[in-house]
Amino acid sequence: MKKIILILAAVAGITFSQNSFASYYADETSIDLQLAVAEDVSISAFQEATAMLSAPQAVAGDKTVGGFLIRAYFCGGFALHRYYMGTGGKALFWYYFCIPVVGGFTAFVDFWYVVFKGKEGLNQYADNSKFWVWN
């Protein structure tokens, strides 16, 4: 009985919703008028506008404290901040992916270590393949 009531309610809802949309229509003369008055935009004008709004590109190898901290905060659990600094190696995969608690803990420590030490702390991560970088 519950199934029949549920099916009837669904059919009634679909029927009423179809009838409520019947009052909406597109006024094609108004649409044609708006398109006739509209300004044409070329792709080159669009490219010029986006070129003015785009941020300058970062130089390859330019590693910043902000970039490190953002990666450590959001993606630190799987060592994206370490790869950003060149601290990599296949040996770190074992720590970060097989033991998730360790990855989260080290990301937490890495984040706060660089917050307190600044650029000096950041330089310790550059091309350093040790797991305990802050020691």
KOLFI-111560 format. One record per residue: x, z, y of N, C-alpha, C in turn; residue number from 1. Coordinates in pm, 1 decimal, decimal comma, m for minus. Layout:
N
<nxx:X&nzz:Z&nyy:Y&caxx:X&cazz:Z&cayy:Y&cxx:X&czz:Z&cyy:Y&pos:NUM>
...
% end
This chain:
135
<nxx:81,7&nzz:0,0&nyy:m119,1&caxx:0,0&cazz:0,0&cayy:0,0&cxx:86,5&czz:0,0&cyy:126,1&pos:1>
<nxx:197,3&nzz:76,2&nyy:119,4&caxx:286,2&cazz:82,3&cayy:235,5&cxx:349,0&czz:m53,9&cyy:263,6&pos:2>
<nxx:380,9&nzz:m124,3&nyy:156,3&caxx:442,9&cazz:m255,7&cayy:173,3&cxx:346,4&czz:m354,2&cyy:237,3&pos:3>
<nxx:222,3&nzz:m348,9&nyy:199,2&caxx:121,0&cazz:m439,8&cayy:255,9&cxx:101,3&czz:m409,9&cyy:403,6&pos:4>
<nxx:95,2&nzz:m282,9&nyy:439,8&caxx:78,3&cazz:m245,0&cayy:580,9&cxx:199,8&czz:m289,1&cyy:662,1&pos:5>
<nxx:318,0&nzz:m271,7&nyy:604,7&caxx:440,4&cazz:m313,0&cayy:673,4&cxx:444,7&czz:m464,2&cyy:693,4&pos:6>
<nxx:404,3&nzz:m539,6&nyy:592,7&caxx:401,9&cazz:m686,8&cayy:604,6&cxx:298,5&czz:m730,0&cyy:708,3&pos:7>
<nxx:180,5&nzz:m669,4&nyy:706,4&caxx:77,0&cazz:m703,6&cayy:805,8&cxx:123,3&czz:m669,1&cyy:947,7&pos:8>
<nxx:191,1&nzz:m557,5&nyy:964,4&caxx:242,5&cazz:m520,4&cayy:1096,4&cxx:347,8&czz:m620,4&cyy:1142,9&pos:9>
<nxx:434,8&nzz:m664,8&nyy:1052,8&caxx:535,6&cazz:m763,4&cayy:1088,9&cxx:471,5&czz:m895,5&cyy:1128,7&pos:10>
<nxx:372,4&nzz:m940,1&nyy:1053,3&caxx:302,4&cazz:m1065,3&cayy:1086,2&cxx:231,3&czz:m1052,7&cyy:1220,4&pos:11>
<nxx:166,9&nzz:m939,0&nyy:1245,8&caxx:97,7&cazz:m918,6&cayy:1373,5&cxx:197,7&czz:m916,4&cyy:1488,0&pos:12>
<nxx:310,8&nzz:m852,7&nyy:1469,0&caxx:413,3&cazz:m848,5&cayy:1573,6&cxx:467,6&czz:m985,0&cyy:1606,1&pos:13>
<nxx:491,5&nzz:m1065,1&nyy:1502,6&caxx:541,6&cazz:m1201,6&cayy:1525,1&cxx:436,1&czz:m1285,0&cyy:1596,5&pos:14>
<nxx:311,4&nzz:m1270,8&nyy:1558,7&caxx:202,8&cazz:m1346,3&cayy:1621,5&cxx:189,0&czz:m1310,9&cyy:1768,4&pos:15>
<nxx:189,6&nzz:m1181,5&nyy:1800,3&caxx:175,8&cazz:m1140,4&cayy:1939,8&cxx:297,1&czz:m1180,4&cyy:2023,1&pos:16>
<nxx:414,7&nzz:m1176,5&nyy:1963,0&caxx:533,7&cazz:m1214,8&cayy:2039,5&cxx:534,1&czz:m1364,7&cyy:2067,0&pos:17>
<nxx:484,8&nzz:m1444,8&nyy:1974,8&caxx:477,5&cazz:m1588,8&cayy:1997,5&cxx:378,6&czz:m1620,7&cyy:2108,7&pos:18>
<nxx:268,8&nzz:m1548,7&nyy:2114,1&caxx:169,5&cazz:m1572,4&cayy:2218,8&cxx:219,2&czz:m1528,1&cyy:2355,9&pos:19>
<nxx:301,0&nzz:m1426,2&nyy:2363,6&caxx:349,8&cazz:m1379,7&cayy:2493,6&cxx:450,9&czz:m1477,4&cyy:2552,8&pos:20>
<nxx:522,8&nzz:m1553,2&nyy:2470,4&caxx:619,1&cazz:m1650,4&cayy:2522,0&cxx:551,9&czz:m1780,3&cyy:2565,3&pos:21>
<nxx:425,6&nzz:m1798,8&nyy:2531,1&caxx:356,5&cazz:m1922,5&cayy:2565,5&cxx:335,7&czz:m1935,8&cyy:2716,0&pos:22>
<nxx:338,7&nzz:m1826,4&nyy:2791,4&caxx:316,3&cazz:m1833,1&cayy:2935,8&cxx:440,3&czz:m1880,3&cyy:3011,5&pos:23>
<nxx:555,7&nzz:m1884,8&nyy:2947,2&caxx:677,9&cazz:m1930,8&cayy:3012,4&cxx:695,8&czz:m2080,0&cyy:2989,3&pos:24>
<nxx:734,5&nzz:m2150,1&nyy:3095,7&caxx:759,1&cazz:m2293,0&cayy:3083,7&cxx:869,7&czz:m2330,5&cyy:3180,8&pos:25>
<nxx:929,8&nzz:m2447,4&nyy:3156,9&caxx:1036,5&cazz:m2496,6&cayy:3242,5&cxx:979,6&czz:m2601,1&cyy:3338,5&pos:26>
<nxx:1000,1&nzz:m2578,8&nyy:3466,6&caxx:957,9&cazz:m2673,8&cayy:3568,5&cxx:1069,3&czz:m2776,8&cyy:3584,6&pos:27>
<nxx:1051,1&nzz:m2892,9&nyy:3521,2&caxx:1157,8&cazz:m2992,3&cayy:3517,1&cxx:1187,0&czz:m3052,5&cyy:3653,1&pos:28>
<nxx:1090,0&nzz:m3061,8&nyy:3739,9&caxx:1118,2&cazz:m3116,4&cayy:3873,9&cxx:1207,0&czz:m3021,3&cyy:3952,8&pos:29>
<nxx:1185,7&nzz:m2892,4&nyy:3937,7&caxx:1269,9&cazz:m2794,4&cayy:4005,0&cxx:1412,7&czz:m2798,9&cyy:3950,4&pos:30>
<nxx:1425,0&nzz:m2814,2&nyy:3821,5&caxx:1558,0&cazz:m2823,9&cayy:3760,6&cxx:1629,8&czz:m2949,1&cyy:3808,5&pos:31>
<nxx:1560,2&nzz:m3063,0&nyy:3810,1&caxx:1620,5&cazz:m3186,9&cayy:3858,2&cxx:1661,6&czz:m3176,6&cyy:4004,0&pos:32>
<nxx:1582,1&nzz:m3111,2&nyy:4086,0&caxx:1615,0&cazz:m3092,4&cayy:4226,9&cxx:1741,3&czz:m3007,2&cyy:4242,9&pos:33>
<nxx:1751,9&nzz:m2900,5&nyy:4166,0&caxx:1869,8&cazz:m2814,5&cayy:4172,6&cxx:1995,6&czz:m2889,1&cyy:4127,4&pos:34>
<nxx:1984,5&nzz:m2972,1&nyy:4024,9&caxx:2100,0&cazz:m3049,0&cayy:3979,3&cxx:2139,7&czz:m3156,7&cyy:4078,8&pos:35>
<nxx:2043,7&nzz:m3213,6&nyy:4150,0&caxx:2074,9&cazz:m3317,2&cayy:4249,0&cxx:2149,0&czz:m3257,8&cyy:4368,7&pos:36>
<nxx:2118,2&nzz:m3134,8&nyy:4405,1&caxx:2179,3&cazz:m3070,8&cayy:4521,8&cxx:2313,0&czz:m3005,5&cyy:4486,4&pos:37>
<nxx:2337,6&nzz:m2978,7&nyy:4359,4&caxx:2456,1&cazz:m2904,8&cayy:4316,9&cxx:2583,9&czz:m2983,4&cyy:4343,7&pos:38>
<nxx:2690,4&nzz:m2909,3&nyy:4366,9&caxx:2821,4&cazz:m2969,1&cayy:4392,3&cxx:2892,1&czz:m2993,7&cyy:4260,0&pos:39>
<nxx:2951,4&nzz:m3113,1&nyy:4247,5&caxx:3025,8&cazz:m3144,9&cayy:4126,4&cxx:3158,4&czz:m3069,5&cyy:4127,4&pos:40>
<nxx:3192,3&nzz:m3015,5&nyy:4013,1&caxx:3317,9&cazz:m2942,3&cayy:3998,7&cxx:3402,6&czz:m3016,0&cyy:3896,1&pos:41>
<nxx:3523,6&nzz:m3051,5&nyy:3936,2&caxx:3612,3&cazz:m3120,6&cayy:3843,1&cxx:3700,4&czz:m3018,1&cyy:3773,2&pos:42>
<nxx:3761,2&nzz:m3058,5&nyy:3667,6&caxx:3846,5&cazz:m2967,4&cayy:3592,3&cxx:3970,9&czz:m2932,6&cyy:3671,8&pos:43>
<nxx:4018,7&nzz:m3021,9&nyy:3756,9&caxx:4137,7&cazz:m2990,5&cayy:3834,7&cxx:4108,4&czz:m2880,8&cyy:3937,5&pos:44>
<nxx:3990,2&nzz:m2881,5&nyy:3995,7&caxx:3954,2&cazz:m2775,5&cayy:4089,6&cxx:3945,0&czz:m2641,6&cyy:4016,4&pos:45>
<nxx:3895,6&nzz:m2645,6&nyy:3894,5&caxx:3886,8&cazz:m2524,0&cayy:3814,9&cxx:4026,3&czz:m2472,5&cyy:3781,1&pos:46>
<nxx:4117,0&nzz:m2563,2&nyy:3746,3&caxx:4253,0&cazz:m2521,5&cayy:3712,7&cxx:4324,3&czz:m2464,0&cyy:3834,4&pos:47>
<nxx:4302,6&nzz:m2522,0&nyy:3952,6&caxx:4364,2&cazz:m2468,0&cayy:4073,5&cxx:4312,6&czz:m2328,5&cyy:4103,7&pos:48>
<nxx:4183,1&nzz:m2307,4&nyy:4084,9&caxx:4124,8&cazz:m2176,5&cayy:4113,1&cxx:4176,6&czz:m2071,4&cyy:4014,9&pos:49>
<nxx:4187,1&nzz:m2105,8&nyy:3887,9&caxx:4236,2&cazz:m2009,3&cayy:3790,8&cxx:4385,8&czz:m1986,6&cyy:3805,9&pos:50>
<nxx:4460,6&nzz:m2085,5&nyy:3852,6&caxx:4603,9&cazz:m2067,3&cayy:3873,3&cxx:4630,0&czz:m1965,4&cyy:3984,1&pos:51>
<nxx:4544,2&nzz:m1963,2&nyy:4085,3&caxx:4561,4&cazz:m1867,1&cayy:4193,6&cxx:4527,0&czz:m1725,7&cyy:4146,5&pos:52>
<nxx:4435,3&nzz:m1712,4&nyy:4051,9&caxx:4392,0&cazz:m1582,0&cayy:4007,6&cxx:4476,2&czz:m1524,8&cyy:3894,4&pos:53>
<nxx:4552,7&nzz:m1608,2&nyy:3826,9&caxx:4625,8&cazz:m1561,1&cayy:3709,6&cxx:4743,8&czz:m1474,5&cyy:3751,1&pos:54>
<nxx:4772,5&nzz:m1377,1&nyy:3667,2&caxx:4883,6&cazz:m1286,5&cayy:3692,6&cxx:5014,6&czz:m1354,9&cyy:3656,8&pos:55>
<nxx:5122,7&nzz:m1314,2&nyy:3717,5&caxx:5251,5&cazz:m1373,6&cayy:3681,5&cxx:5286,8&czz:m1340,3&cyy:3537,0&pos:56>
<nxx:5350,1&nzz:m1433,7&nyy:3470,6&caxx:5384,9&cazz:m1415,6&cayy:3331,0&cxx:5505,2&czz:m1322,6&cyy:3317,9&pos:57>
<nxx:5503,4&nzz:m1239,4&nyy:3217,0&caxx:5614,3&cazz:m1148,6&cayy:3193,5&cxx:5731,5&czz:m1225,6&cyy:3134,9&pos:58>
<nxx:5848,2&nzz:m1186,0&nyy:3174,4&caxx:5968,7&cazz:m1249,3&cayy:3124,3&cxx:5995,2&czz:m1196,5&cyy:2983,9&pos:59>
<nxx:6034,3&nzz:m1286,6&nyy:2893,7&caxx:6063,1&cazz:m1244,6&cayy:2757,5&cxx:6178,8&czz:m1145,4&cyy:2758,6&pos:60>
<nxx:6164,5&nzz:m1037,3&nyy:2685,9&caxx:6268,4&cazz:m935,9&cayy:2680,4&cxx:6252,4&czz:m828,5&cyy:2786,7&pos:61>
<nxx:6155,6&nzz:m844,5&nyy:2876,4&caxx:6131,9&cazz:m746,1&cayy:2981,2&cxx:6037,7&czz:m640,5&cyy:2926,5&pos:62>
<nxx:6090,6&nzz:m527,1&nyy:2885,4&caxx:6011,3&cazz:m422,3&cayy:2823,5&cxx:5989,7&czz:m311,1&cyy:2925,5&pos:63>
<nxx:5865,0&nzz:m272,1&nyy:2944,0&caxx:5831,3&cazz:m172,8&cayy:3044,8&cxx:5780,9&czz:m45,4&cyy:2979,4&pos:64>
<nxx:5785,9&nzz:61,3&nyy:3055,2&caxx:5733,6&cazz:188,8&cayy:3006,6&cxx:5583,1&czz:179,2&cyy:2986,1&pos:65>
<nxx:5513,1&nzz:112,5&nyy:3078,0&caxx:5368,5&cazz:96,6&cayy:3065,6&cxx:5329,3&czz:18,7&cyy:2942,4&pos:66>
<nxx:5401,3&nzz:m88,7&nyy:2913,4&caxx:5372,6&cazz:m167,0&cayy:2793,6&cxx:5392,9&czz:m86,3&cyy:2667,2&pos:67>
<nxx:5497,6&nzz:m6,7&nyy:2666,3&caxx:5523,6&cazz:79,5&cayy:2550,9&cxx:5414,1&czz:184,1&cyy:2534,8&pos:68>
<nxx:5375,0&nzz:248,2&nyy:2645,4&caxx:5275,8&cazz:355,2&cayy:2637,7&cxx:5138,6&czz:303,7&cyy:2595,0&pos:69>
<nxx:5100,6&nzz:187,3&nyy:2643,7&caxx:4971,7&cazz:129,1&cayy:2604,0&cxx:4971,6&czz:98,7&cyy:2454,8&pos:70>
<nxx:5080,4&nzz:40,0&nyy:2406,5&caxx:5087,6&cazz:9,5&cayy:2263,6&cxx:5093,7&czz:136,6&cyy:2178,8&pos:71>
<nxx:5165,8&nzz:237,3&nyy:2226,3&caxx:5176,3&cazz:361,8&cayy:2150,6&cxx:5041,6&czz:433,7&cyy:2144,9&pos:72>
<nxx:4965,5&nzz:430,0&nyy:2253,3&caxx:4837,8&cazz:499,9&cayy:2257,6&cxx:4732,0&czz:431,4&cyy:2171,3&pos:73>
<nxx:4718,2&nzz:299,8&nyy:2187,2&caxx:4609,9&cazz:228,8&cayy:2118,2&cxx:4647,1&czz:182,4&cyy:1977,8&pos:74>
<nxx:4769,8&nzz:140,3&nyy:1956,6&caxx:4809,1&cazz:80,6&cayy:1828,9&cxx:4927,0&czz:153,0&cyy:1765,4&pos:75>
<nxx:4950,1&nzz:276,7&nyy:1804,2&caxx:5065,3&cazz:350,0&cayy:1754,7&cxx:5058,1&czz:383,3&cyy:1607,4&pos:76>
<nxx:4939,3&nzz:391,9&nyy:1552,3&caxx:4924,5&cazz:426,5&cayy:1411,6&cxx:4987,3&czz:327,1&cyy:1317,8&pos:77>
<nxx:5004,3&nzz:204,2&nyy:1360,1&caxx:5072,4&cazz:107,3&cayy:1275,3&cxx:5193,5&czz:45,9&cyy:1344,2&pos:78>
<nxx:5256,3&nzz:122,3&nyy:1432,3&caxx:5390,8&cazz:98,1&cayy:1486,6&cxx:5404,1&czz:m25,5&cyy:1574,0&pos:79>
<nxx:5298,9&nzz:m65,6&nyy:1642,3&caxx:5312,6&cazz:m180,3&cayy:1730,8&cxx:5407,0&czz:m149,5&cyy:1846,0&pos:80>
<nxx:5407,9&nzz:m25,7&nyy:1893,3&caxx:5498,0&cazz:11,0&cayy:2002,3&cxx:5643,7&czz:5,2&cyy:1957,7&pos:81>
<nxx:5670,1&nzz:34,0&nyy:1832,7&caxx:5807,5&cazz:26,6&cayy:1782,6&cxx:5852,9&czz:m119,3&cyy:1772,2&pos:82>
<nxx:5765,5&nzz:m206,2&nyy:1727,9&caxx:5801,1&cazz:m348,0&cayy:1718,8&cxx:5816,4&czz:m409,4&cyy:1857,3&pos:83>
<nxx:5743,0&nzz:m360,3&nyy:1952,9&caxx:5756,2&cazz:m405,5&cayy:2091,7&cxx:5897,1&czz:m379,6&cyy:2144,0&pos:84>
<nxx:5955,7&nzz:m267,5&nyy:2103,9&caxx:6088,5&cazz:m231,9&cayy:2150,2&cxx:6199,1&czz:m285,8&cyy:2060,6&pos:85>
<nxx:6164,2&nzz:m350,4&nyy:1952,3&caxx:6265,7&cazz:m404,8&cayy:1862,8&cxx:6304,7&czz:m307,5&cyy:1752,9&pos:86>
<nxx:6241,3&nzz:m192,6&nyy:1748,4&caxx:6266,1&cazz:m95,4&cayy:1642,8&cxx:6184,3&czz:m140,2&cyy:1525,3&pos:87>
<nxx:6238,1&nzz:m212,2&nyy:1438,0&caxx:6155,8&cazz:m265,3&cayy:1331,0&cxx:6218,7&czz:m239,7&cyy:1197,4&pos:88>
<nxx:6210,7&nzz:m337,0&nyy:1118,7&caxx:6265,8&cazz:m325,4&cayy:985,3&cxx:6155,9&czz:m303,8&cyy:884,4&pos:89>
<nxx:6181,3&nzz:m353,3&nyy:768,2&caxx:6082,4&cazz:m339,8&cayy:660,8&cxx:6073,1&czz:m197,3&cyy:610,6&pos:90>
<nxx:6174,5&nzz:m115,5&nyy:636,4&caxx:6171,2&cazz:23,2&cayy:590,3&cxx:6063,1&czz:103,1&cyy:661,9&pos:91>
<nxx:6028,2&nzz:68,3&nyy:784,8&caxx:5928,0&cazz:143,9&cayy:858,3&cxx:5786,4&czz:117,3&cyy:808,2&pos:92>
<nxx:5762,9&nzz:6,4&nyy:741,2&caxx:5629,7&cazz:m20,7&cayy:688,7&cxx:5586,3&czz:90,2&cyy:592,7&pos:93>
<nxx:5678,0&nzz:140,3&nyy:513,5&caxx:5644,8&cazz:243,7&cayy:417,8&cxx:5589,8&czz:367,0&cyy:488,4&pos:94>
<nxx:5654,1&nzz:407,8&nyy:595,9&caxx:5610,0&cazz:527,0&cayy:668,7&cxx:5475,2&czz:505,8&cyy:736,7&pos:95>
<nxx:5458,0&nzz:392,6&nyy:799,7&caxx:5339,0&cazz:372,6&cayy:882,3&cxx:5215,2&czz:334,6&cyy:802,9&pos:96>
<nxx:5231,3&nzz:254,9&nyy:700,5&caxx:5113,3&cazz:207,6&cayy:628,6&cxx:5080,0&czz:289,4&cyy:504,5&pos:97>
<nxx:5178,1&nzz:344,4&nyy:438,9&caxx:5151,0&cazz:420,9&cayy:317,6&cxx:5115,3&czz:565,3&cyy:347,4&pos:98>
<nxx:5162,4&nzz:616,9&nyy:458,8&caxx:5132,6&cazz:755,1&cayy:495,8&cxx:5072,1&czz:752,5&cyy:636,4&pos:99>
<nxx:4940,6&nzz:729,1&nyy:649,4&caxx:4879,1&cazz:713,2&cayy:782,0&cxx:4894,1&czz:834,1&cyy:872,7&pos:100>
<nxx:4897,9&nzz:953,6&nyy:818,1&caxx:4912,6&cazz:1072,8&cayy:901,7&cxx:5048,1&czz:1071,3&cyy:970,9&pos:101>
<nxx:5150,3&nzz:1028,2&nyy:900,2&caxx:5284,6&cazz:1022,3&cayy:957,7&cxx:5287,9&czz:920,8&cyy:1072,0&pos:102>
<nxx:5224,3&nzz:804,8&nyy:1054,1&caxx:5221,5&cazz:703,6&cayy:1159,7&cxx:5153,1&czz:754,1&cyy:1284,5&pos:103>
<nxx:5041,9&nzz:823,7&nyy:1269,0&caxx:4971,5&cazz:878,2&cayy:1384,7&cxx:5050,2&czz:988,0&cyy:1453,4&pos:104>
<nxx:5116,2&nzz:1072,8&nyy:1374,9&caxx:5195,4&cazz:1181,0&cayy:1432,0&cxx:5314,7&czz:1126,0&cyy:1509,5&pos:105>
<nxx:5384,7&nzz:1029,9&nyy:1450,4&caxx:5501,8&cazz:976,0&cayy:1520,0&cxx:5460,5&czz:897,9&cyy:1644,0&pos:106>
<nxx:5347,9&nzz:831,9&nyy:1640,8&caxx:5300,7&cazz:761,7&cayy:1760,7&cxx:5269,7&czz:860,9&cyy:1871,3&pos:107>
<nxx:5211,3&nzz:974,0&nyy:1835,0&caxx:5181,2&cazz:1080,0&cayy:1931,5&cxx:5310,1&czz:1132,6&cyy:1994,5&pos:108>
<nxx:5408,4&nzz:1159,4&nyy:1911,0&caxx:5536,5&cazz:1210,6&cayy:1961,3&cxx:5607,5&czz:1104,1&cyy:2044,0&pos:109>
<nxx:5606,0&nzz:979,0&nyy:1997,5&caxx:5669,0&cazz:870,1&cayy:2073,0&cxx:5606,2&czz:855,7&cyy:2210,8&pos:110>
<nxx:5475,3&nzz:863,0&nyy:2218,2&caxx:5404,1&cazz:849,1&cayy:2344,9&cxx:5448,8&czz:956,7&cyy:2443,1&pos:111>
<nxx:5441,4&nzz:1082,1&nyy:2400,5&caxx:5473,9&cazz:1191,0&cayy:2492,4&cxx:5623,0&czz:1199,3&cyy:2521,8&pos:112>
<nxx:5706,3&nzz:1157,4&nyy:2428,3&caxx:5850,7&cazz:1156,0&cayy:2452,6&cxx:5884,4&czz:1060,7&cyy:2566,9&pos:113>
<nxx:5824,1&nzz:943,5&nyy:2565,6&caxx:5850,0&cazz:845,7&cayy:2671,4&cxx:5781,7&czz:886,7&cyy:2801,7&pos:114>
<nxx:5667,2&nzz:953,6&nyy:2793,5&caxx:5602,6&cazz:1002,7&cayy:2915,9&cxx:5694,4&czz:1099,7&cyy:2987,9&pos:115>
<nxx:5755,5&nzz:1191,9&nyy:2914,0&caxx:5839,8&cazz:1293,1&cayy:2977,7&cxx:5979,0&czz:1241,6&cyy:3011,4&pos:116>
<nxx:6035,4&nzz:1155,1&nyy:2929,0&caxx:6171,3&cazz:1106,2&cayy:2952,5&cxx:6176,2&czz:981,5&cyy:3040,2&pos:117>
<nxx:6068,3&nzz:903,9&nyy:3044,9&caxx:6063,6&cazz:783,7&cayy:3128,0&cxx:6149,0&czz:671,9&cyy:3072,3&pos:118>
<nxx:6216,5&nzz:601,8&nyy:3162,2&caxx:6296,7&cazz:484,9&cayy:3124,5&cxx:6412,7&czz:524,0&cyy:3032,5&pos:119>
<nxx:6466,5&nzz:642,5&nyy:3052,4&caxx:6576,1&cazz:690,0&cayy:2967,2&cxx:6529,6&czz:703,8&cyy:2822,3&pos:120>
<nxx:6410,7&nzz:760,1&nyy:2802,2&caxx:6355,8&cazz:772,9&cayy:2668,3&cxx:6319,3&czz:639,2&cyy:2607,9&pos:121>
<nxx:6274,0&nzz:547,9&nyy:2692,9&caxx:6237,2&cazz:414,9&cayy:2645,2&cxx:6358,1&czz:340,5&cyy:2592,0&pos:122>
<nxx:6471,8&nzz:357,4&nyy:2657,0&caxx:6593,2&cazz:287,4&cayy:2613,8&cxx:6640,2&czz:331,8&cyy:2475,9&pos:123>
<nxx:6602,5&nzz:450,9&nyy:2432,3&caxx:6641,1&cazz:496,6&cayy:2298,8&cxx:6569,6&czz:418,4&cyy:2189,0&pos:124>
<nxx:6455,1&nzz:359,7&nyy:2219,9&caxx:6378,2&cazz:284,2&cayy:2120,8&cxx:6425,4&czz:139,8&cyy:2106,8&pos:125>
<nxx:6500,1&nzz:90,8&nyy:2202,8&caxx:6540,6&cazz:m50,2&cayy:2201,7&cxx:6635,7&czz:m76,6&cyy:2086,0&pos:126>
<nxx:6594,8&nzz:m163,2&nyy:1996,4&caxx:6674,5&cazz:m207,3&cayy:1881,0&cxx:6730,3&czz:m90,4&cyy:1799,8&pos:127>
<nxx:6651,5&nzz:12,9&nyy:1781,4&caxx:6692,0&cazz:129,5&cayy:1704,8&cxx:6609,6&czz:131,2&cyy:1577,3&pos:128>
<nxx:6674,3&nzz:123,7&nyy:1462,7&caxx:6601,2&cazz:112,7&cayy:1337,4&cxx:6576,9&czz:247,9&cyy:1270,8&pos:129>
<nxx:6612,0&nzz:359,0&nyy:1336,3&caxx:6588,1&cazz:490,4&cayy:1278,3&cxx:6440,8&czz:529,3&cyy:1295,0&pos:130>
<nxx:6389,0&nzz:603,8&nyy:1198,3&caxx:6250,3&cazz:648,0&cayy:1207,1&cxx:6235,3&czz:760,3&cyy:1308,6&pos:131>
<nxx:6324,8&nzz:858,7&nyy:1305,9&caxx:6321,0&cazz:970,6&cayy:1398,6&cxx:6404,4&czz:934,8&cyy:1521,3&pos:132>
<nxx:6349,9&nzz:857,4&nyy:1608,6&caxx:6423,5&cazz:807,7&cayy:1725,7&cxx:6451,5&czz:919,2&cyy:1824,2&pos:133>
<nxx:6362,2&nzz:1014,4&nyy:1837,6&caxx:6375,5&cazz:1115,2&cayy:1942,5&cxx:6472,4&czz:1226,3&cyy:1907,2&pos:134>
<nxx:6527,0&nzz:1227,3&nyy:1786,6&caxx:6627,6&cazz:1328,7&cayy:1748,8&cxx:6761,2&czz:1294,3&cyy:1808,7&pos:135>
% end
